Amino acid sequence: MAADEPLVLGIETSCDETGVGIVHGTTLLADAVASSVDTHARFGGVVPEIASRAHLEAMVPTIERALKTAGVSPKDLDGIAVTAGPGLAGALLVGVSAAKAYAYALGKPLYGVNHLASHICVDQLEHGRLPEPTMALLVSGGHSSLLLSSDITSDVRPMGATIDDAAGEAFDKIARVLDLGFPGGPVIDRLAKEGDPAAIAFPRGLSTAKDPAYDFSFSGLKTAVARWIEAKRAAGEEVPVRDVAASFQEAVVDVLTRKAVRACKDEGVDHLMIGGGVAANSRLRALAQERCERAGILLRVPRPGLCTDNGAMVAALGAEMVARNRPASDLELSADSSLPVTDPHVPGAHAHTHDHDHVHEVSKENLYS
């Protein structure tokens, strides 16, 4: 581990996980997470106001836990990175406000980074430097996107995205119809292992020759599955939950992997990175591996704990920003719930390379106590 590699703390609060990570270059030192998912479970989904309050309560203890785990002092940090968007507005504001407070108190540069770009960058912590270019398939409760990145700090190009429900949303909704609780992804994955993925022929959205090559649609699939279940119940028949779970899951991962491999071939990219919460799905990993091997593409998928929202991914992208001398953000940094993926980070209005004086002129000394 080189001494000159940046030491960065990252804060992630885009949804219901308060994540704080500390990274030294591409080495993960701490990944502390406080989740409020159990609080949301009884509502069947994330409640923004509850998420924001949970972040507020968890923020300082989670930061202190991460610093203790990493064995570093706040004054040793080279920067503070935070998810500036996209995400839930209130939740993002808690993280951005905390990051600004710590940056101000410590006299350290602040980096507002993009949630989706962070999901790509986190793979560096497990598999080393990202090849350039990298094709990334990001699949979560809020996003299903195909992205091509030639430089994770400055150039992320959208290839395709979901035009309606994201894959993770569809998992949650089908789990609700089957009375399986929230979140739906893990329980459907578990039940699908005992079911037949070919039992029911559910539709594959946007899969004909005339459809957009890289866009996704899971709304029609979700409706088809719900209607199939309703028809069974109306006829007084038992719903084969495991077969429904397996057939639904297969329809989702079939489309995701087929389009991702096609994008790699069309763009001449020999690496595919899969990230986001749904990347923890065992069938998605297995089918992607199978199809990538057949196509001569190297697959990179972080371990499940780094796929879901976490502070490590934000710290990883922040460290890359420092290492590549990207301009820091202003202390006027604001949360942007719809920050486009084409903006991997939010530089300050008057920021210049190597110029962090906008932070230091307001705080020359270490005010952290």
ROVEXBA-128425 format. One line per 8 residues: number of its first residue (from 1); their letters; for each residue x, y, z of N, C-alpha, C. Coordinates in pm, whole numbers. Example, Ala and Ser with C-alpha at 12.3 -4.5 7.8 and 13.67 -1.06 7.14 Angstrom:
1) as) 1319,-569,780,1230,-450,780,1320,-330,780 ~ 1285,-225,708,1367,-106,714,1290,3,787 $
***
This chain:
1) maadeplv) 86,-119,0,0,0,0,90,124,0 ~ 89,198,-111,177,313,-124,138,425,-29 ~ 239,488,32,214,593,131,148,716,69 ~ 173,738,-61,120,858,-124,-22,838,-179 ~ -81,721,-158,-218,700,-205,-314,776,-114 ~ -421,836,-171,-511,919,-90,-592,839,11 ~ -609,898,129,-691,841,235,-821,922,238 ~ -932,857,202,-1058,929,185,-1171,862,262 $
9) lgietscd) -1254,945,326,-1374,897,392,-1493,927,302 ~ -1581,828,284,-1698,844,197,-1827,825,274 ~ -1926,910,244,-2057,904,310,-2166,880,206 ~ -2249,779,232,-2357,743,138,-2491,741,212 ~ -2585,827,166,-2719,830,228,-2827,849,122 ~ -2814,784,7,-2910,812,-101,-3046,748,-79 ~ -3051,642,6,-3179,574,28,-3194,539,176 ~ -3190,411,212,-3217,374,351,-3096,316,423 $
17) etgvgivh) -2977,324,363,-2856,276,429,-2766,396,460 ~ -2724,409,585,-2624,510,620,-2490,439,609 ~ -2415,470,504,-2288,402,480,-2171,497,495 ~ -2068,452,567,-1945,530,580,-1829,437,551 ~ -1750,472,451,-1634,390,414,-1507,471,422 ~ -1395,403,448,-1264,468,446,-1173,385,357 ~ -1113,453,260,-1033,387,158,-895,451,150 ~ -792,369,136,-656,417,113,-617,373,-27 $
25) gttllada) -628,464,-125,-604,427,-264,-716,335,-312 ~ -680,207,-339,-783,108,-375,-795,1,-266 ~ -747,33,-145,-755,-60,-33,-865,-16,63 ~ -958,-106,92,-1067,-75,183,-1023,-95,327 ~ -1034,11,407,-995,3,548,-1116,-13,640 ~ -1229,44,603,-1349,34,686,-1473,51,600 ~ -1577,-25,633,-1704,-16,562,-1815,-33,666 ~ -1857,79,725,-1958,75,831,-2094,110,772 $
33) vassvdth) -2194,29,805,-2329,52,753,-2431,45,866 ~ -2523,141,868,-2639,136,957,-2762,137,868 ~ -2840,30,870,-2955,20,781,-3086,44,855 ~ -3178,112,786,-3311,132,846,-3415,46,774 ~ -3368,-57,701,-3460,-139,619,-3570,-205,701 ~ -3538,-248,823,-3639,-314,907,-3753,-219,944 ~ -3719,-91,961,-3820,9,994,-3917,29,878 ~ -3864,17,754,-3947,38,634,-4029,-85,599 $
41) arfggvvp) -3985,-202,645,-4046,-328,603,-4197,-331,628 ~ -4240,-275,741,-4383,-281,771,-4466,-191,681 ~ -4400,-99,608,-4471,-14,512,-4463,-71,370 ~ -4386,-178,353,-4373,-241,221,-4285,-164,124 ~ -4207,-70,175,-4117,9,90,-4053,119,171 ~ -3957,189,109,-3884,294,181,-3970,419,196 ~ -3981,468,318,-4053,593,347,-3948,703,361 ~ -3942,800,267,-3835,901,266,-3812,973,398 $
49) eiasrahl) -3919,1016,464,-3905,1091,589,-3840,1005,698 ~ -3880,879,705,-3822,787,804,-3674,764,772 ~ -3642,748,644,-3503,727,602,-3416,845,644 ~ -3466,968,619,-3389,1088,652,-3360,1097,801 ~ -3462,1069,883,-3444,1076,1028,-3346,969,1076 ~ -3354,851,1015,-3263,742,1053,-3118,778,1021 ~ -3096,843,905,-2961,888,869,-2908,987,972 ~ -2995,1078,1012,-2957,1182,1107,-2908,1121,1239 $
57) eamvptie) -2981,1019,1284,-2945,954,1410,-2818,869,1396 ~ -2803,806,1280,-2692,710,1263,-2561,775,1220 ~ -2566,897,1167,-2450,956,1100,-2322,960,1185 ~ -2326,1031,1296,-2203,1047,1377,-2152,914,1432 ~ -2239,829,1491,-2189,700,1539,-2127,614,1428 ~ -2185,619,1307,-2133,537,1196,-1998,590,1149 ~ -1982,723,1144,-1854,781,1107,-1747,745,1211 ~ -1784,754,1337,-1687,723,1444,-1649,575,1443 $
65) ralktagv) -1747,490,1410,-1720,345,1402,-1622,317,1288 ~ -1643,384,1174,-1556,363,1058,-1413,408,1088 ~ -1398,525,1151,-1265,577,1185,-1192,481,1280 ~ -1268,428,1377,-1209,335,1474,-1166,206,1406 ~ -1253,152,1319,-1221,28,1247,-1097,46,1160 ~ -1090,161,1091,-977,187,1001,-850,220,1077 ~ -866,261,1204,-749,298,1284,-683,424,1236 ~ -764,518,1187,-708,644,1137,-768,762,1213 $
73) spkdldgi) -695,869,1215,-742,992,1278,-805,1081,1170 ~ -913,1154,1203,-976,1241,1103,-877,1338,1037 ~ -776,1383,1113,-683,1483,1057,-593,1422,949 ~ -585,1287,944,-501,1221,844,-570,1208,708 ~ -700,1234,704,-776,1219,579,-729,1319,474 ~ -733,1276,348,-699,1365,236,-822,1426,172 ~ -939,1378,213,-1062,1433,156,-1184,1363,212 ~ -1299,1430,195,-1428,1376,236,-1513,1368,109 $
81) avtagpgl) -1562,1247,78,-1650,1229,-39,-1790,1198,9 ~ -1889,1242,-69,-2029,1218,-29,-2115,1202,-154 ~ -2216,1116,-145,-2311,1104,-255,-2393,1231,-263 ~ -2382,1302,-377,-2459,1425,-397,-2588,1396,-473 ~ -2600,1277,-533,-2718,1237,-608,-2681,1124,-702 ~ -2776,1063,-767,-2920,1075,-744,-2963,998,-620 ~ -3088,1020,-577,-3140,953,-459,-3257,1030,-401 ~ -3297,994,-280,-3406,1063,-212,-3353,1197,-161 $
89) agallvgv) -3422,1304,-196,-3372,1439,-166,-3339,1460,-18 ~ -3431,1426,70,-3409,1447,213,-3294,1364,266 ~ -3287,1240,222,-3180,1150,266,-3044,1202,219 ~ -3038,1245,94,-2912,1299,40,-2866,1422,118 ~ -2961,1507,155,-2928,1630,227,-2859,1602,359 ~ -2900,1495,427,-2837,1461,555,-2690,1429,534 ~ -2662,1346,433,-2523,1308,404,-2439,1426,359 ~ -2495,1506,268,-2421,1622,216,-2392,1722,328 $
97) saakayay) -2490,1745,414,-2470,1839,526,-2361,1788,621 ~ -2363,1658,649,-2261,1601,738,-2123,1612,676 ~ -2114,1579,546,-1985,1584,476,-1929,1726,475 ~ -2016,1824,453,-1971,1964,452,-1922,2006,591 ~ -1993,1961,694,-1953,1996,831,-1816,1937,864 ~ -1794,1811,828,-1665,1748,856,-1554,1811,773 ~ -1582,1840,645,-1482,1902,559,-1443,2041,612 ~ -1542,2115,656,-1519,2249,711,-1436,2241,839 $
105) algkplyg) -1478,2152,929,-1411,2141,1058,-1268,2091,1046 ~ -1245,2005,949,-1111,1945,933,-1022,2022,836 ~ -1084,2115,760,-1007,2187,659,-964,2095,545 ~ -1053,2002,508,-1022,1904,403,-1108,1930,279 ~ -1058,1894,161,-1139,1910,40,-1262,1819,40 ~ -1369,1869,-18,-1497,1800,-24,-1524,1756,-168 ~ -1572,1633,-185,-1604,1582,-319,-1746,1529,-322 ~ -1835,1600,-391,-1971,1551,-411,-1970,1459,-532 $
113) vnhlashi) -2002,1331,-512,-1989,1234,-622,-2123,1171,-658 ~ -2124,1107,-773,-2246,1046,-827,-2264,903,-774 ~ -2383,875,-728,-2417,744,-671,-2389,630,-770 ~ -2428,649,-896,-2413,541,-995,-2266,519,-1031 ~ -2192,628,-1049,-2049,615,-1078,-1977,546,-962 ~ -2024,573,-839,-1965,509,-721,-1987,358,-723 ~ -2105,316,-768,-2134,172,-778,-2038,102,-875 ~ -1992,175,-976,-1895,117,-1070,-1757,114,-1005 $
121) cvdqlehg) -1719,225,-943,-1584,241,-889,-1553,145,-775 ~ -1657,100,-701,-1635,14,-585,-1563,-116,-622 ~ -1577,-157,-748,-1514,-283,-789,-1362,-276,-781 ~ -1307,-154,-783,-1161,-139,-770,-1111,-190,-635 ~ -1198,-186,-535,-1157,-229,-402,-1141,-380,-394 ~ -1202,-451,-490,-1196,-597,-487,-1110,-656,-599 ~ -1121,-597,-718,-1053,-657,-834,-946,-567,-895 ~ -905,-463,-823,-800,-375,-875,-854,-274,-974 $
129) rlpeptma) -764,-199,-1033,-802,-87,-1122,-902,-129,-1229 ~ -998,-42,-1253,-1095,-66,-1360,-1028,-51,-1495 ~ -1052,-144,-1586,-999,-125,-1721,-1071,-6,-1786 ~ -1005,59,-1878,-1069,170,-1949,-1070,140,-2098 ~ -1184,132,-2163,-1317,155,-2106,-1373,32,-2033 ~ -1471,57,-1947,-1545,-49,-1878,-1693,-35,-1912 ~ -1757,-148,-1942,-1903,-149,-1956,-1959,-190,-1821 ~ -2057,-117,-1771,-2115,-147,-1641,-2266,-165,-1652 $
137) llvsgghs) -2314,-274,-1592,-2457,-297,-1580,-2492,-271,-1434 ~ -2566,-164,-1407,-2605,-130,-1270,-2752,-163,-1251 ~ -2779,-249,-1152,-2915,-296,-1131,-2951,-283,-983 ~ -3051,-199,-954,-3089,-179,-814,-3238,-150,-805 ~ -3281,-111,-684,-3422,-78,-665,-3464,46,-741 ~ -3370,135,-767,-3404,260,-835,-3350,271,-977 ~ -3255,184,-1012,-3189,198,-1142,-3165,65,-1211 ~ -3183,64,-1342,-3133,-45,-1426,-3069,26,-1544 $
145) slllssdi) -2936,28,-1548,-2865,109,-1647,-2748,34,-1707 ~ -2722,61,-1834,-2600,15,-1900,-2515,138,-1925 ~ -2395,140,-1871,-2309,258,-1878,-2172,221,-1932 ~ -2116,309,-2014,-1982,289,-2069,-1892,399,-2013 ~ -1786,359,-1944,-1697,459,-1881,-1555,444,-1931 ~ -1501,553,-1985,-1361,553,-2027,-1273,614,-1918 ~ -1337,688,-1824,-1268,747,-1709,-1375,770,-1603 ~ -1370,693,-1495,-1476,693,-1396,-1492,829,-1327 $
153) tsdvrpmg) -1389,914,-1333,-1400,1045,-1267,-1454,1154,-1359 ~ -1460,1127,-1490,-1501,1236,-1580,-1583,1195,-1701 ~ -1587,1066,-1733,-1657,1026,-1856,-1737,898,-1835 ~ -1865,914,-1809,-1956,800,-1798,-2071,824,-1897 ~ -2085,733,-1992,-2184,753,-2099,-2299,653,-2085 ~ -2424,702,-2078,-2537,609,-2070,-2560,540,-2204 ~ -2567,407,-2202,-2598,329,-2322,-2746,295,-2325 ~ -2800,263,-2208,-2941,226,-2198,-2986,233,-2055 $
161) atiddaag) -3118,240,-2036,-3172,249,-1899,-3314,194,-1899 ~ -3369,177,-1781,-3507,131,-1772,-3601,244,-1811 ~ -3706,210,-1884,-3802,315,-1926,-3922,319,-1830 ~ -3925,224,-1736,-4032,225,-1634,-3975,172,-1502 ~ -4024,58,-1455,-3976,3,-1328,-3832,-47,-1340 ~ -3751,-20,-1238,-3618,-80,-1230,-3634,-226,-1187 ~ -3531,-306,-1211,-3539,-449,-1179,-3567,-473,-1031 ~ -3498,-398,-944,-3517,-415,-800,-3660,-383,-757 $
169) eafdkiar) -3719,-281,-821,-3858,-244,-794,-3951,-360,-828 ~ -3925,-423,-942,-4008,-536,-986,-3999,-651,-886 ~ -3878,-679,-836,-3861,-784,-734,-3946,-752,-610 ~ -3942,-627,-566,-4017,-587,-447,-4168,-600,-469 ~ -4213,-562,-589,-4357,-564,-616,-4410,-708,-628 ~ -4334,-795,-692,-4377,-935,-703,-4373,-1003,-566 ~ -4274,-969,-485,-4267,-1024,-349,-4391,-982,-269 ~ -4436,-858,-293,-4554,-808,-223,-4679,-886,-266 $
177) vldlgfpg) -4691,-910,-397,-4806,-986,-448,-4807,-1128,-391 ~ -4687,-1184,-370,-4675,-1319,-316,-4674,-1322,-163 ~ -4691,-1204,-101,-4689,-1192,46,-4558,-1241,107 ~ -4448,-1202,43,-4316,-1248,90,-4242,-1142,172 ~ -4301,-1023,186,-4237,-918,264,-4144,-830,183 ~ -4074,-740,254,-3983,-642,192,-3849,-646,264 ~ -3737,-634,193,-3722,-624,47,-3743,-760,-21 ~ -3781,-754,-150,-3818,-876,-221,-3704,-956,-281 $
185) gpvidrla) -3594,-887,-315,-3483,-953,-386,-3429,-1078,-319 ~ -3384,-1068,-193,-3323,-1185,-128,-3416,-1304,-115 ~ -3544,-1279,-80,-3638,-1391,-59,-3675,-1458,-192 ~ -3691,-1379,-299,-3719,-1438,-430,-3600,-1520,-478 ~ -3481,-1468,-458,-3358,-1540,-495,-3353,-1675,-423 ~ -3385,-1674,-295,-3380,-1796,-214,-3485,-1899,-260 ~ -3608,-1853,-281,-3715,-1944,-322,-3695,-1996,-464 ~ -3637,-1911,-550,-3616,-1949,-690,-3523,-2070,-704 $
193) kegdpaai) -3432,-2085,-608,-3338,-2199,-611,-3412,-2332,-603 ~ -3532,-2328,-546,-3610,-2452,-531,-3721,-2462,-636 ~ -3726,-2367,-729,-3831,-2367,-832,-3776,-2398,-970 ~ -3867,-2404,-1067,-3832,-2434,-1206,-3838,-2305,-1287 ~ -3722,-2256,-1335,-3723,-2129,-1410,-3794,-2137,-1545 ~ -3822,-2260,-1590,-3891,-2276,-1719,-4038,-2313,-1698 ~ -4086,-2311,-1575,-4223,-2355,-1546,-4328,-2265,-1609 ~ -4304,-2134,-1609,-4402,-2038,-1661,-4331,-1946,-1760 $
201) afprglst) -4392,-1929,-1878,-4329,-1846,-1983,-4369,-1700,-1965 ~ -4297,-1630,-1875,-4324,-1489,-1855,-4254,-1407,-1965 ~ -4311,-1289,-2000,-4256,-1210,-2112,-4119,-1149,-2082 ~ -4042,-1128,-2190,-3913,-1057,-2184,-3934,-920,-2245 ~ -3929,-816,-2165,-3958,-680,-2215,-3852,-627,-2310 ~ -3897,-550,-2409,-3810,-483,-2507,-3707,-578,-2569 ~ -3753,-695,-2612,-3658,-796,-2663,-3674,-827,-2811 ~ -3759,-753,-2882,-3773,-779,-3025,-3673,-692,-3103 $
209) akdpaydf) -3655,-724,-3230,-3557,-654,-3314,-3587,-505,-3325 ~ -3714,-469,-3317,-3750,-327,-3334,-3739,-245,-3204 ~ -3716,-313,-3092,-3704,-243,-2964,-3565,-181,-2946 ~ -3554,-78,-2859,-3421,-21,-2830,-3327,-130,-2779 ~ -3207,-135,-2835,-3115,-246,-2807,-3073,-258,-2661 ~ -3058,-144,-2593,-3000,-148,-2459,-3092,-99,-2347 ~ -3217,-61,-2382,-3310,-16,-2279,-3382,-135,-2215 ~ -3434,-111,-2093,-3502,-217,-2020,-3645,-174,-1985 $
217) sfsglkta) -3734,-272,-1973,-3870,-247,-1926,-3915,-369,-1845 ~ -3952,-343,-1719,-3998,-453,-1634,-4143,-436,-1588 ~ -4208,-329,-1635,-4346,-303,-1595,-4440,-410,-1651 ~ -4425,-445,-1778,-4510,-546,-1841,-4492,-683,-1777 ~ -4367,-716,-1745,-4338,-844,-1678,-4406,-847,-1541 ~ -4392,-739,-1467,-4451,-730,-1332,-4603,-750,-1340 ~ -4666,-684,-1438,-4811,-697,-1455,-4850,-840,-1494 ~ -4772,-899,-1585,-4800,-1036,-1631,-4793,-1136,-1516 $
225) varwieak) -4692,-1121,-1432,-4674,-1212,-1317,-4790,-1192,-1218 ~ -4823,-1067,-1188,-4931,-1038,-1093,-5064,-1095,-1143 ~ -5091,-1080,-1274,-5217,-1133,-1331,-5220,-1286,-1327 ~ -5105,-1348,-1352,-5097,-1494,-1349,-5129,-1545,-1208 ~ -5073,-1476,-1108,-5097,-1514,-968,-5245,-1494,-932 ~ -5301,-1379,-975,-5442,-1349,-946,-5534,-1452,-1009 ~ -5503,-1494,-1133,-5586,-1593,-1203,-5587,-1726,-1127 ~ -5470,-1765,-1078,-5459,-1889,-1001,-5546,-1881,-875 $
233) raageevp) -5534,-1768,-805,-5609,-1751,-681,-5760,-1745,-707 ~ -5798,-1678,-816,-5941,-1668,-851,-6001,-1804,-883 ~ -5918,-1892,-938,-5964,-2027,-972,-5960,-2121,-851 ~ -5916,-2064,-737,-5909,-2144,-615,-5794,-2242,-613 ~ -5696,-2216,-700,-5579,-2305,-707,-5464,-2250,-622 ~ -5378,-2341,-581,-5261,-2299,-502,-5156,-2238,-594 ~ -5099,-2128,-552,-4994,-2061,-633,-4860,-2131,-606 ~ -4795,-2183,-713,-4664,-2247,-694,-4555,-2141,-675 $
241) vrdvaasf) -4542,-2093,-552,-4458,-1975,-523,-4315,-1992,-574 ~ -4255,-2109,-554,-4116,-2131,-595,-4100,-2125,-747 ~ -4194,-2183,-819,-4188,-2178,-966,-4212,-2036,-1017 ~ -4304,-1963,-954,-4329,-1824,-994,-4202,-1742,-971 ~ -4140,-1760,-853,-4018,-1686,-820,-3906,-1716,-921 ~ -3889,-1845,-952,-3782,-1885,-1044,-3808,-1835,-1186 ~ -3932,-1846,-1232,-3966,-1804,-1370,-3959,-1652,-1385 ~ -4006,-1580,-1283,-3998,-1434,-1285,-3851,-1389,-1285 $
249) qeavvdvl) -3773,-1445,-1193,-3631,-1409,-1181,-3557,-1436,-1311 ~ -3588,-1550,-1373,-3522,-1587,-1500,-3552,-1485,-1610 ~ -3678,-1438,-1613,-3716,-1339,-1714,-3637,-1210,-1697 ~ -3615,-1170,-1572,-3540,-1047,-1544,-3393,-1063,-1583 ~ -3329,-1167,-1532,-3184,-1180,-1552,-3150,-1217,-1695 ~ -3242,-1284,-1764,-3221,-1318,-1906,-3204,-1190,-1987 ~ -3297,-1096,-1968,-3292,-969,-2043,-3169,-886,-2003 ~ -3143,-876,-1873,-3030,-796,-1825,-2898,-844,-1884 $
257) trkavrac) -2874,-974,-1875,-2744,-1027,-1920,-2732,-1027,-2072 ~ -2843,-1056,-2141,-2836,-1058,-2287,-2802,-920,-2342 ~ -2867,-818,-2288,-2843,-681,-2338,-2703,-632,-2299 ~ -2656,-668,-2181,-2524,-625,-2135,-2414,-686,-2223 ~ -2426,-815,-2252,-2326,-882,-2337,-2331,-825,-2479 ~ -2450,-798,-2527,-2464,-739,-2661,-2395,-602,-2668 ~ -2414,-520,-2564,-2351,-387,-2560,-2199,-400,-2562 ~ -2145,-495,-2487,-2000,-518,-2486,-1950,-553,-2626 $
265) kdegvdhl) -2019,-644,-2692,-1979,-687,-2827,-1987,-570,-2924 ~ -2099,-496,-2919,-2118,-385,-3014,-2013,-276,-2997 ~ -1969,-254,-2873,-1873,-147,-2845,-1728,-197,-2843 ~ -1708,-327,-2861,-1574,-383,-2860,-1508,-376,-2723 ~ -1588,-390,-2617,-1537,-384,-2480,-1529,-527,-2424 ~ -1413,-564,-2369,-1397,-703,-2325,-1412,-720,-2173 ~ -1464,-618,-2105,-1489,-628,-1960,-1632,-585,-1931 ~ -1701,-660,-1847,-1833,-620,-1800,-1832,-619,-1648 $
273) migggvaa) -1872,-505,-1591,-1882,-493,-1446,-2031,-487,-1411 ~ -2073,-564,-1312,-2212,-560,-1267,-2215,-510,-1123 ~ -2299,-410,-1097,-2308,-353,-962,-2451,-316,-927 ~ -2470,-261,-807,-2603,-229,-758,-2659,-346,-676 ~ -2762,-318,-598,-2816,-417,-505,-2856,-549,-568 ~ -2914,-546,-689,-2960,-669,-754,-2841,-753,-803 ~ -2722,-693,-808,-2602,-769,-847,-2568,-875,-742 ~ -2631,-866,-625,-2613,-970,-523,-2694,-1096,-558 $
281) nsrlrala) -2783,-1087,-657,-2866,-1201,-696,-2783,-1315,-755 ~ -2799,-1433,-699,-2713,-1546,-738,-2734,-1591,-883 ~ -2859,-1585,-929,-2887,-1629,-1067,-2833,-1527,-1168 ~ -2841,-1399,-1135,-2785,-1296,-1224,-2635,-1317,-1239 ~ -2567,-1345,-1129,-2422,-1368,-1133,-2388,-1491,-1217 ~ -2464,-1599,-1196,-2435,-1725,-1266,-2459,-1712,-1417 ~ -2572,-1653,-1455,-2603,-1641,-1598,-2509,-1543,-1666 ~ -2474,-1435,-1597,-2379,-1338,-1654,-2244,-1405,-1677 $
289) qercerag) -2198,-1485,-1580,-2071,-1556,-1593,-2072,-1649,-1714 ~ -2181,-1723,-1726,-2197,-1819,-1836,-2193,-1748,-1972 ~ -2269,-1641,-1985,-2277,-1570,-2114,-2150,-1491,-2145 ~ -2086,-1438,-2041,-1960,-1365,-2063,-1850,-1461,-2108 ~ -1842,-1576,-2045,-1740,-1675,-2084,-1757,-1715,-2229 ~ -1883,-1736,-2268,-1912,-1776,-2406,-1873,-1667,-2505 ~ -1884,-1541,-2460,-1855,-1427,-2550,-1711,-1377,-2539 ~ -1631,-1439,-2451,-1492,-1396,-2433,-1481,-1264,-2359 $
297) illrvprp) -1576,-1239,-2268,-1578,-1115,-2191,-1543,-1147,-2046 ~ -1457,-1064,-1986,-1421,-1084,-1846,-1525,-1017,-1757 ~ -1585,-1096,-1668,-1688,-1043,-1579,-1629,-1002,-1445 ~ -1666,-882,-1398,-1623,-833,-1267,-1749,-800,-1186 ~ -1769,-870,-1076,-1881,-841,-987,-1828,-835,-844 ~ -1846,-723,-776,-1800,-715,-636,-1877,-813,-548 ~ -1823,-845,-432,-1895,-932,-338,-2027,-864,-299 ~ -2127,-945,-261,-2261,-888,-236,-2263,-767,-143 $
305) glctdnga) -2181,-766,-39,-2180,-653,56,-2139,-521,-7 ~ -2063,-527,-117,-2021,-405,-186,-2116,-369,-301 ~ -2213,-457,-330,-2310,-429,-436,-2423,-339,-385 ~ -2468,-367,-263,-2572,-283,-205,-2511,-147,-169 ~ -2595,-48,-139,-2545,87,-110,-2452,85,12 ~ -2337,149,-2,-2238,150,107,-2145,271,93 ~ -2079,305,203,-1989,420,201,-1857,391,133 ~ -1820,263,125,-1694,225,61,-1690,268,-84 $
313) mvaalgae) -1803,255,-153,-1806,289,-296,-1787,439,-316 ~ -1841,519,-224,-1826,665,-232,-1681,704,-203 ~ -1622,638,-102,-1482,664,-69,-1391,623,-184 ~ -1425,511,-251,-1344,464,-364,-1341,567,-477 ~ -1459,622,-509,-1463,724,-615,-1396,853,-568 ~ -1415,888,-441,-1349,1006,-386,-1198,995,-394 ~ -1144,875,-361,-999,853,-367,-948,867,-510 ~ -1030,822,-605,-993,833,-747,-992,980,-789 $
321) mvarnrpa) -1086,1059,-737,-1091,1203,-765,-963,1272,-715 ~ -922,1236,-593,-801,1295,-535,-679,1252,-615 ~ -671,1123,-646,-555,1069,-717,-538,1132,-855 ~ -650,1165,-918,-644,1222,-1055,-654,1374,-1053 ~ -640,1433,-934,-641,1579,-920,-767,1645,-975 ~ -880,1582,-956,-1005,1644,-999,-1040,1757,-903 ~ -1103,1864,-953,-1137,1977,-866,-1235,1937,-756 ~ -1212,1990,-637,-1303,1962,-525,-1432,2040,-542 $
329) sdlelsad) -1532,2003,-463,-1661,2073,-464,-1653,2193,-370 ~ -1741,2289,-392,-1752,2404,-302,-1824,2361,-174 ~ -1809,2439,-69,-1888,2414,52,-2035,2451,30 ~ -2065,2512,-83,-2204,2540,-119,-2269,2421,-188 ~ -2197,2309,-197,-2248,2187,-261,-2391,2157,-215 ~ -2477,2125,-311,-2615,2091,-278,-2646,1949,-324 ~ -2742,1885,-260,-2787,1753,-304,-2871,1769,-430 ~ -2858,1674,-522,-2935,1678,-647,-2997,1540,-667 $
337) sslpvtdp) -3128,1529,-637,-3194,1398,-641,-3198,1337,-780 ~ -3177,1418,-883,-3177,1363,-1019,-3043,1391,-1091 ~ -2933,1391,-1015,-2802,1416,-1073,-2775,1316,-1186 ~ -2748,1365,-1308,-2728,1271,-1420,-2597,1194,-1407 ~ -2597,1071,-1456,-2477,986,-1446,-2362,1043,-1527 ~ -2393,1131,-1622,-2288,1195,-1701,-2204,1291,-1617 ~ -2252,1320,-1493,-2173,1401,-1399,-2122,1310,-1287 ~ -2004,1247,-1305,-1953,1159,-1199,-1926,1232,-1069 $
345) hvpgahah) -1898,1365,-1079,-1884,1442,-957,-1926,1586,-982 ~ -1943,1661,-872,-1990,1799,-881,-1877,1892,-840 ~ -1801,1944,-936,-1690,2033,-900,-1743,2168,-855 ~ -1660,2240,-780,-1699,2374,-736,-1707,2470,-854 ~ -1785,2573,-839,-1805,2671,-947,-1675,2735,-990 ~ -1583,2756,-896,-1458,2824,-930,-1338,2735,-903 ~ -1363,2604,-897,-1253,2513,-860,-1153,2496,-972 ~ -1026,2485,-934,-919,2456,-1029,-843,2336,-977 $
353) thdhdhvh) -774,2269,-1067,-694,2155,-1025,-594,2198,-918 ~ -579,2115,-815,-491,2140,-701,-538,2253,-611 ~ -650,2317,-643,-690,2435,-567,-799,2400,-467 ~ -760,2380,-342,-858,2350,-238,-870,2468,-141 ~ -826,2588,-183,-823,2702,-92,-962,2745,-46 ~ -1066,2711,-128,-1201,2749,-87,-1239,2679,43 ~ -1174,2567,73,-1197,2500,201,-1105,2560,305 ~ -977,2568,272,-878,2604,374,-886,2749,419 $
361) evskenly) -938,2838,333,-942,2977,377,-1048,2999,487 ~ -1147,2906,495,-1245,2921,603,-1203,2839,725 ~ -1103,2751,709,-1065,2667,822,-920,2628,811 ~ -832,2709,863,-689,2682,852,-642,2577,955 ~ -719,2563,1061,-677,2472,1166,-772,2354,1179 ~ -725,2250,1244,-808,2134,1268,-908,2167,1381 ~ -1034,2183,1343,-1136,2218,1442,-1204,2096,1500 ~ -1167,1978,1448,-1231,1855,1495,-1186,1822,1637 $
369) s) -1282,1797,1724,-1245,1762,1862,-1303,1628,1899 $
***
